[in-house]
Amino acid sequence: MYGLTPQELELSALIIEALNLPVNPQEVDPEAPLYGGTLGLDSIDLLEISMVISKQYGFMISSDSDNKIEIFSCLRNLCTYVQMHKVK
């Protein structure tokens, strides 16, 4: 089990529910790679995550964003980005 912040835990649960992953939110390593990491996510999964974030937090992560690789590098980076940009 990892020391997830409440925001990381919320985002982890959102991702797991959206992608129907067979893990518990608290079992996601916040520093592990999202793409191709232990969760086995691919580019379609990252697109799905973007849509869920848009619906839940009220902003869109642009597919042509210069820093999208960094944003989606791990749960912790994604969570930090969401916290900085959410409007809901």
N, CA, C and O atoms as a printed pandas DataFrame, in Angstrom:
     atom_number atom_name residue_name chain_id  residue_number  x_coord  y_coord  z_coord
0              1         N          MET        A               1    0.845   -1.183    0.000
1              2        CA          MET        A               1    0.000    0.000    0.000
2              3         C          MET        A               1    0.890    1.247    0.000
3              4         O          MET        A               1    1.944    1.280    0.636
4              5         N          TYR        A               2    0.449    2.242   -0.712
5              6        CA          TYR        A               2    1.235    3.458   -0.879
6              7         C          TYR        A               2    0.600    4.609   -0.117
7              8         O          TYR        A               2   -0.597    4.585    0.169
8              9         N          GLY        A               3    1.395    5.610    0.210
9             10        CA          GLY        A               3    0.902    6.778    0.917
10            11         C          GLY        A               3    0.297    7.788   -0.039
11            12         O          GLY        A               3    0.896    8.827   -0.318
12            13         N          LEU        A               4   -0.890    7.482   -0.541
13            14        CA          LEU        A               4   -1.559    8.385   -1.471
14            15         C          LEU        A               4   -2.211    9.540   -0.723
15            16         O          LEU        A               4   -2.756    9.357    0.365
16            17         N          THR        A               5   -2.151   10.718   -1.308
17            18        CA          THR        A               5   -2.894   11.849   -0.755
18            19         C          THR        A               5   -4.380   11.607   -1.038
19            20         O          THR        A               5   -4.716   10.788   -1.893
20            21         N          PRO        A               6   -5.268   12.305   -0.336
21            22        CA          PRO        A               6   -6.700   12.146   -0.635
22            23         C          PRO        A               6   -7.030   12.447   -2.105
23            24         O          PRO        A               6   -7.887   11.789   -2.695
24            25         N          GLN        A               7   -6.352   13.436   -2.689
25            26        CA          GLN        A               7   -6.595   13.778   -4.088
26            27         C          GLN        A               7   -6.104   12.670   -5.025
27            28         O          GLN        A               7   -6.763   12.350   -6.015
28            29         N          GLU        A               8   -4.948   12.092   -4.708
29            30        CA          GLU        A               8   -4.426   10.982   -5.513
30            31         C          GLU        A               8   -5.337    9.769   -5.419
31            32         O          GLU        A               8   -5.581    9.086   -6.415
32            33         N          LEU        A               9   -5.838    9.505   -4.222
33            34        CA          LEU        A               9   -6.745    8.380   -4.016
34            35         C          LEU        A               9   -8.036    8.582   -4.811
35            36         O          LEU        A               9   -8.543    7.644   -5.426
36            37         N          GLU        A              10   -8.561    9.798   -4.797
37            38        CA          GLU        A              10   -9.780   10.121   -5.558
38            39         C          GLU        A              10   -9.544    9.916   -7.062
39            40         O          GLU        A              10  -10.370    9.310   -7.745
40            41         N          LEU        A              11   -8.433   10.415   -7.562
41            42        CA          LEU        A              11   -8.126   10.283   -8.981
42            43         C          LEU        A              11   -7.854    8.822   -9.348
43            44         O          LEU        A              11   -8.272    8.356  -10.408
44            45         N          SER        A              12   -7.168    8.119   -8.486
45            46        CA          SER        A              12   -6.911    6.695   -8.699
46            47         C          SER        A              12   -8.227    5.935   -8.814
47            48         O          SER        A              12   -8.389    5.110   -9.713
48            49         N          ALA        A              13   -9.158    6.201   -7.922
49            50        CA          ALA        A              13  -10.471    5.539   -7.947
50            51         C          ALA        A              13  -11.228    5.886   -9.228
51            52         O          ALA        A              13  -11.876    5.026   -9.824
52            53         N          LEU        A              14  -11.146    7.128   -9.640
53            54        CA          LEU        A              14  -11.811    7.580  -10.865
54            55         C          LEU        A              14  -11.265    6.835  -12.083
55            56         O          LEU        A              14  -12.031    6.381  -12.933
56            57         N          ILE        A              15   -9.952    6.711  -12.162
57            58        CA          ILE        A              15   -9.303    6.010  -13.277
58            59         C          ILE        A              15   -9.671    4.530  -13.271
59            60         O          ILE        A              15  -10.007    3.968  -14.313
60            61         N          ILE        A              16   -9.608    3.908  -12.115
61            62        CA          ILE        A              16   -9.910    2.479  -11.997
62            63         C          ILE        A              16  -11.350    2.187  -12.391
63            64         O          ILE        A              16  -11.630    1.208  -13.082
64            65         N          GLU        A              17  -12.260    3.048  -11.944
65            66        CA          GLU        A              17  -13.670    2.865  -12.296
66            67         C          GLU        A              17  -13.891    3.076  -13.796
67            68         O          GLU        A              17  -14.588    2.289  -14.435
68            69         N          ALA        A              18  -13.309    4.121  -14.353
69            70        CA          ALA        A              18  -13.501    4.439  -15.773
70            71         C          ALA        A              18  -12.964    3.333  -16.682
71            72         O          ALA        A              18  -13.566    3.016  -17.709
72            73         N          LEU        A              19  -11.830    2.751  -16.296
73            74        CA          LEU        A              19  -11.186    1.740  -17.139
74            75         C          LEU        A              19  -11.505    0.316  -16.706
75            76         O          LEU        A              19  -11.058   -0.650  -17.324
76            77         N          ASN        A              20  -12.291    0.198  -15.628
77            78        CA          ASN        A              20  -12.692   -1.120  -15.125
78            79         C          ASN        A              20  -11.476   -1.997  -14.821
79            80         O          ASN        A              20  -11.413   -3.155  -15.235
80            81         N          LEU        A              21  -10.520   -1.431  -14.097
81            82        CA          LEU        A              21   -9.282   -2.141  -13.768
82            83         C          LEU        A              21   -9.467   -3.000  -12.521
83            84         O          LEU        A              21  -10.200   -2.614  -11.611
84            85         N          PRO        A              22   -8.814   -4.156  -12.467
85            86        CA          PRO        A              22   -8.973   -5.077  -11.337
86            87         C          PRO        A              22   -8.022   -4.799  -10.169
87            88         O          PRO        A              22   -7.381   -5.719   -9.662
88            89         N          VAL        A              23   -7.927   -3.542   -9.743
89            90        CA          VAL        A              23   -7.083   -3.179   -8.608
90            91         C          VAL        A              23   -7.841   -2.223   -7.695
91            92         O          VAL        A              23   -8.824   -1.605   -8.105
92            93         N          ASN        A              24   -7.380   -2.108   -6.464
93            94        CA          ASN        A              24   -7.958   -1.145   -5.530
94            95         C          ASN        A              24   -7.226    0.183   -5.672
95            96         O          ASN        A              24   -6.024    0.200   -5.938
96            97         N          PRO        A              25   -7.938    1.296   -5.497
97            98        CA          PRO        A              25   -7.310    2.612   -5.662
98            99         C          PRO        A              25   -6.054    2.810   -4.822
99           100         O          PRO        A              25   -5.099    3.430   -5.288
100          101         N          GLN        A              26   -6.036    2.294   -3.591
101          102        CA          GLN        A              26   -4.884    2.480   -2.713
102          103         C          GLN        A              26   -3.693    1.618   -3.097
103          104         O          GLN        A              26   -2.610    1.779   -2.534
104          105         N          GLU        A              27   -3.873    0.699   -4.051
105          106        CA          GLU        A              27   -2.785   -0.169   -4.505
106          107         C          GLU        A              27   -2.002    0.426   -5.669
107          108         O          GLU        A              27   -1.031   -0.178   -6.126
108          109         N          VAL        A              28   -2.402    1.593   -6.155
109          110        CA          VAL        A              28   -1.718    2.215   -7.282
110          111         C          VAL        A              28   -0.518    3.007   -6.771
111          112         O          VAL        A              28   -0.656    3.896   -5.931
112          113         N          ASP        A              29    0.646    2.673   -7.288
113          114        CA          ASP        A              29    1.866    3.392   -6.932
114          115         C          ASP        A              29    1.810    4.769   -7.602
115          116         O          ASP        A              29    1.764    4.852   -8.830
116          117         N          PRO        A              30    1.813    5.857   -6.804
117          118        CA          PRO        A              30    1.669    7.191   -7.392
118          119         C          PRO        A              30    2.854    7.612   -8.254
119          120         O          PRO        A              30    2.749    8.568   -9.022
120          121         N          GLU        A              31    3.980    6.910   -8.136
121          122        CA          GLU        A              31    5.177    7.246   -8.910
122          123         C          GLU        A              31    5.394    6.308  -10.105
123          124         O          GLU        A              31    6.286    6.543  -10.920
124          125         N          ALA        A              32    4.588    5.251  -10.214
125          126        CA          ALA        A              32    4.757    4.288  -11.305
126          127         C          ALA        A              32    4.233    4.874  -12.619
127          128         O          ALA        A              32    3.274    5.646  -12.616
128          129         N          PRO        A              33    4.855    4.510  -13.731
129          130        CA          PRO        A              33    4.384    5.009  -15.027
130          131         C          PRO        A              33    2.932    4.601  -15.285
131          132         O          PRO        A              33    2.550    3.456  -15.043
132          133         N          LEU        A              34    2.135    5.537  -15.773
133          134        CA          LEU        A              34    0.766    5.201  -16.151
134          135         C          LEU        A              34    0.762    4.457  -17.485
135          136         O          LEU        A              34    0.105    3.426  -17.630
136          137         N          TYR        A              35    1.500    4.989  -18.453
137          138        CA          TYR        A              35    1.545    4.387  -19.779
138          139         C          TYR        A              35    2.502    3.202  -19.775
139          140         O          TYR        A              35    3.699    3.355  -19.529
140          141         N          GLY        A              36    1.958    2.018  -20.052
141          142        CA          GLY        A              36    2.803    0.835  -20.149
142          143         C          GLY        A              36    3.356    0.337  -18.823
143          144         O          GLY        A              36    4.175   -0.582  -18.811
144          145         N          GLY        A              37    2.933    0.917  -17.714
145          146        CA          GLY        A              37    3.427    0.506  -16.401
146          147         C          GLY        A              37    2.673   -0.697  -15.865
147          148         O          GLY        A              37    2.137   -1.494  -16.635
148          149         N          THR        A              38    2.632   -0.827  -14.561
149          150        CA          THR        A              38    1.998   -1.988  -13.932
150          151         C          THR        A              38    0.494   -2.061  -14.189
151          152         O          THR        A              38   -0.091   -3.142  -14.120
152          153         N          LEU        A              39   -0.139   -0.923  -14.484
153          154        CA          LEU        A              39   -1.566   -0.941  -14.801
154          155         C          LEU        A              39   -1.815   -1.365  -16.249
155          156         O          LEU        A              39   -2.943   -1.691  -16.618
156          157         N          GLY        A              40   -0.762   -1.358  -17.064
157          158        CA          GLY        A              40   -0.882   -1.796  -18.447
158          159         C          GLY        A              40   -1.695   -0.861  -19.326
159          160         O          GLY        A              40   -2.365   -1.314  -20.254
160          161         N          LEU        A              41   -1.647    0.432  -19.052
161          162        CA          LEU        A              41   -2.437    1.389  -19.820
162          163         C          LEU        A              41   -1.791    1.695  -21.161
163          164         O          LEU        A              41   -0.567    1.728  -21.292
164          165         N          ASP        A              42   -2.650    1.921  -22.159
165          166        CA          ASP        A              42   -2.162    2.292  -23.487
166          167         C          ASP        A              42   -2.709    3.673  -23.852
167          168         O          ASP        A              42   -3.360    4.327  -23.036
168          169         N          SER        A              43   -2.442    4.105  -25.071
169          170        CA          SER        A              43   -2.837    5.454  -25.480
170          171         C          SER        A              43   -4.356    5.637  -25.479
171          172         O          SER        A              43   -4.838    6.734  -25.198
172          173         N          ILE        A              44   -5.108    4.598  -25.784
173          174        CA          ILE        A              44   -6.576    4.683  -25.744
174          175         C          ILE        A              44   -7.044    4.888  -24.299
175          176         O          ILE        A              44   -7.964    5.664  -24.044
176          177         N          ASP        A              45   -6.405    4.189  -23.361
177          178        CA          ASP        A              45   -6.741    4.367  -21.944
178          179         C          ASP        A              45   -6.467    5.800  -21.499
179          180         O          ASP        A              45   -7.261    6.380  -20.758
180          181         N          LEU        A              46   -5.347    6.376  -21.946
181          182        CA          LEU        A              46   -5.021    7.750  -21.561
182          183         C          LEU        A              46   -6.040    8.729  -22.137
183          184         O          LEU        A              46   -6.364    9.731  -21.499
184          185         N          LEU        A              47   -6.540    8.451  -23.322
185          186        CA          LEU        A              47   -7.595    9.280  -23.903
186          187         C          LEU        A              47   -8.865    9.178  -23.065
187          188         O          LEU        A              47   -9.527   10.184  -22.809
188          189         N          GLU        A              48   -9.199    7.983  -22.645
189          190        CA          GLU        A              48  -10.366    7.772  -21.784
190          191         C          GLU        A              48  -10.202    8.521  -20.458
191          192         O          GLU        A              48  -11.148    9.137  -19.968
192          193         N          ILE        A              49   -9.006    8.464  -19.884
193          194        CA          ILE        A              49   -8.727    9.188  -18.645
194          195         C          ILE        A              49   -8.922   10.690  -18.857
195          196         O          ILE        A              49   -9.489   11.369  -18.001
196          197         N          SER        A              50   -8.456   11.205  -19.987
197          198        CA          SER        A              50   -8.634   12.627  -20.305
198          199         C          SER        A              50  -10.108   13.009  -20.324
199          200         O          SER        A              50  -10.493   14.061  -19.813
200          201         N          MET        A              51  -10.927   12.147  -20.919
201          202        CA          MET        A              51  -12.365   12.435  -21.003
202          203         C          MET        A              51  -13.026   12.393  -19.627
203          204         O          MET        A              51  -13.884   13.222  -19.322
204          205         N          VAL        A              52  -12.631   11.436  -18.806
205          206        CA          VAL        A              52  -13.183   11.327  -17.457
206          207         C          VAL        A              52  -12.775   12.541  -16.619
207          208         O          VAL        A              52  -13.585   13.072  -15.859
208          209         N          ILE        A              53  -11.528   12.976  -16.756
209          210        CA          ILE        A              53  -11.051   14.159  -16.036
210          211         C          ILE        A              53  -11.836   15.390  -16.487
211          212         O          ILE        A              53  -12.213   16.225  -15.665
212          213         N          SER        A              54  -12.075   15.500  -17.772
213          214        CA          SER        A              54  -12.842   16.621  -18.302
214          215         C          SER        A              54  -14.237   16.668  -17.688
215          216         O          SER        A              54  -14.709   17.727  -17.277
216          217         N          LYS        A              55  -14.884   15.521  -17.630
217          218        CA          LYS        A              55  -16.235   15.444  -17.081
218          219         C          LYS        A              55  -16.247   15.719  -15.577
219          220         O          LYS        A              55  -17.120   16.429  -15.077
220          221         N          GLN        A              56  -15.282   15.159  -14.864
221          222        CA          GLN        A              56  -15.244   15.258  -13.403
222          223         C          GLN        A              56  -14.749   16.610  -12.905
223          224         O          GLN        A              56  -15.271   17.139  -11.924
224          225         N          TYR        A              57  -13.745   17.172  -13.573
225          226        CA          TYR        A              57  -13.074   18.359  -13.043
226          227         C          TYR        A              57  -13.270   19.626  -13.887
227          228         O          TYR        A              57  -12.821   20.703  -13.496
228          229         N          GLY        A              58  -13.937   19.502  -15.038
229          230        CA          GLY        A              58  -14.331   20.674  -15.799
230          231         C          GLY        A              58  -13.261   21.330  -16.655
231          232         O          GLY        A              58  -13.373   22.514  -16.973
232          233         N          PHE        A              59  -12.233   20.596  -17.034
233          234        CA          PHE        A              59  -11.231   21.134  -17.963
234          235         C          PHE        A              59  -10.707   19.994  -18.826
235          236         O          PHE        A              59  -10.778   18.825  -18.447
236          237         N          MET        A              60  -10.190   20.351  -19.975
237          238        CA          MET        A              60   -9.704   19.342  -20.925
238          239         C          MET        A              60   -8.181   19.371  -21.005
239          240         O          MET        A              60   -7.570   20.436  -21.089
240          241         N          ILE        A              61   -7.584   18.189  -20.978
241          242        CA          ILE        A              61   -6.150   18.073  -21.223
242          243         C          ILE        A              61   -5.997   17.898  -22.728
243          244         O          ILE        A              61   -6.377   16.866  -23.282
244          245         N          SER        A              62   -5.450   18.888  -23.370
245          246        CA          SER        A              62   -5.334   18.891  -24.822
246          247         C          SER        A              62   -4.386   17.802  -25.303
247          248         O          SER        A              62   -3.316   17.602  -24.729
248          249         N          SER        A              63   -4.779   17.105  -26.352
249          250        CA          SER        A              63   -3.930   16.042  -26.905
250          251         C          SER        A              63   -2.671   16.602  -27.562
251          252         O          SER        A              63   -1.699   15.875  -27.768
252          253         N          ASP        A              64   -2.690   17.893  -27.888
253          254        CA          ASP        A              64   -1.494   18.492  -28.475
254          255         C          ASP        A              64   -0.698   19.330  -27.468
255          256         O          ASP        A              64    0.167   20.121  -27.844
256          257         N          SER        A              65   -1.006   19.141  -26.192
257          258        CA          SER        A              65   -0.282   19.839  -25.130
258          259         C          SER        A              65    1.187   19.427  -25.141
259          260         O          SER        A              65    1.510   18.244  -25.241
260          261         N          ASP        A              66    2.068   20.412  -25.036
261          262        CA          ASP        A              66    3.507   20.151  -25.083
262          263         C          ASP        A              66    3.991   19.246  -23.953
263          264         O          ASP        A              66    4.950   18.491  -24.118
264          265         N          ASN        A              67    3.321   19.330  -22.804
265          266        CA          ASN        A              67    3.800   18.581  -21.642
266          267         C          ASN        A              67    2.925   17.380  -21.297
267          268         O          ASN        A              67    2.939   16.931  -20.151
268          269         N          LYS        A              68    2.168   16.848  -22.246
269          270        CA          LYS        A              68    1.273   15.723  -21.937
270          271         C          LYS        A              68    2.037   14.477  -21.505
271          272         O          LYS        A              68    1.525   13.689  -20.711
272          273         N          ILE        A              69    3.249   14.286  -22.011
273          274        CA          ILE        A              69    4.038   13.119  -21.593
274          275         C          ILE        A              69    4.368   13.234  -20.107
275          276         O          ILE        A              69    4.291   12.253  -19.367
276          277         N          GLU        A              70    4.734   14.433  -19.680
277          278        CA          GLU        A              70    5.018   14.653  -18.261
278          279         C          GLU        A              70    3.747   14.548  -17.416
279          280         O          GLU        A              70    3.767   13.961  -16.334
280          281         N          ILE        A              71    2.647   15.112  -17.906
281          282        CA          ILE        A              71    1.376   15.084  -17.174
282          283         C          ILE        A              71    0.958   13.647  -16.897
283          284         O          ILE        A              71    0.572   13.314  -15.777
284          285         N          PHE        A              72    1.035   12.796  -17.915
285          286        CA          PHE        A              72    0.584   11.413  -17.781
286          287         C          PHE        A              72    1.697   10.448  -17.382
287          288         O          PHE        A              72    1.517    9.233  -17.471
288          289         N          SER        A              73    2.843   10.968  -16.946
289          290        CA          SER        A              73    3.958   10.078  -16.612
290          291         C          SER        A              73    3.646    9.195  -15.406
291          292         O          SER        A              73    4.082    8.045  -15.351
292          293         N          CYS        A              74    2.893    9.725  -14.437
293          294        CA          CYS        A              74    2.523    8.933  -13.260
294          295         C          CYS        A              74    1.289    9.566  -12.611
295          296         O          CYS        A              74    0.919   10.696  -12.929
296          297         N          LEU        A              75    0.670    8.834  -11.715
297          298        CA          LEU        A              75   -0.529    9.318  -11.029
298          299         C          LEU        A              75   -0.252   10.626  -10.286
299          300         O          LEU        A              75   -1.082   11.535  -10.304
300          301         N          ARG        A              76    0.890   10.725   -9.643
301          302        CA          ARG        A              76    1.224   11.915   -8.860
302          303         C          ARG        A              76    1.297   13.160   -9.754
303          304         O          ARG        A              76    0.752   14.205   -9.397
304          305         N          ASN        A              77    1.959   13.058  -10.904
305          306        CA          ASN        A              77    2.034   14.204  -11.820
306          307         C          ASN        A              77    0.661   14.556  -12.370
307          308         O          ASN        A              77    0.313   15.733  -12.468
308          309         N          LEU        A              78   -0.117   13.547  -12.729
309          310        CA          LEU        A              78   -1.462   13.789  -13.246
310          311         C          LEU        A              78   -2.322   14.467  -12.188
311          312         O          LEU        A              78   -3.065   15.400  -12.492
312          313         N          CYS        A              79   -2.223   14.007  -10.970
313          314        CA          CYS        A              79   -2.998   14.594   -9.879
314          315         C          CYS        A              79   -2.598   16.047   -9.634
315          316         O          CYS        A              79   -3.461   16.901   -9.434
316          317         N          THR        A              80   -1.322   16.325   -9.648
317          318        CA          THR        A              80   -0.840   17.698   -9.466
318          319         C          THR        A              80   -1.401   18.595  -10.567
319          320         O          THR        A              80   -1.853   19.706  -10.289
320          321         N          TYR        A              81   -1.376   18.127  -11.797
321          322        CA          TYR        A              81   -1.892   18.891  -12.930
322          323         C          TYR        A              81   -3.402   19.139  -12.763
323          324         O          TYR        A              81   -3.884   20.249  -12.989
324          325         N          VAL        A              82   -4.127   18.103  -12.371
325          326        CA          VAL        A              82   -5.581   18.240  -12.170
326          327         C          VAL        A              82   -5.867   19.252  -11.080
327          328         O          VAL        A              82   -6.740   20.103  -11.247
328          329         N          GLN        A              83   -5.149   19.181   -9.966
329          330        CA          GLN        A              83   -5.393   20.116   -8.863
330          331         C          GLN        A              83   -5.128   21.562   -9.274
331          332         O          GLN        A              83   -5.796   22.476   -8.791
332          333         N          MET        A              84   -4.165   21.772  -10.156
333          334        CA          MET        A              84   -3.828   23.123  -10.593
334          335         C          MET        A              84   -4.835   23.687  -11.596
335          336         O          MET        A              84   -4.971   24.905  -11.715
336          337         N          HIS        A              85   -5.546   22.805  -12.323
337          338        CA          HIS        A              85   -6.386   23.270  -13.413
338          339         C          HIS        A              85   -7.883   23.021  -13.224
339          340         O          HIS        A              85   -8.685   23.531  -14.006
340          341         N          LYS        A              86   -8.277   22.258  -12.215
341          342        CA          LYS        A              86   -9.694   21.921  -12.097
342          343         C          LYS        A              86  -10.531   23.171  -11.830
343          344         O          LYS        A              86  -10.087   24.119  -11.182
344          345         N          VAL        A              87  -11.743   23.140  -12.347
345          346        CA          VAL        A              87  -12.661   24.250  -12.135
346          347         C          VAL        A              87  -13.906   23.814  -11.361
347          348         O          VAL        A              87  -14.727   24.651  -10.984
348          349         N          LYS        A              88  -14.047   22.530  -11.126
349          350        CA          LYS        A              88  -15.205   22.012  -10.367
350          351         C          LYS        A              88  -14.773   21.594   -8.984
351          352         O          LYS        A              88  -15.596   21.134   -8.194
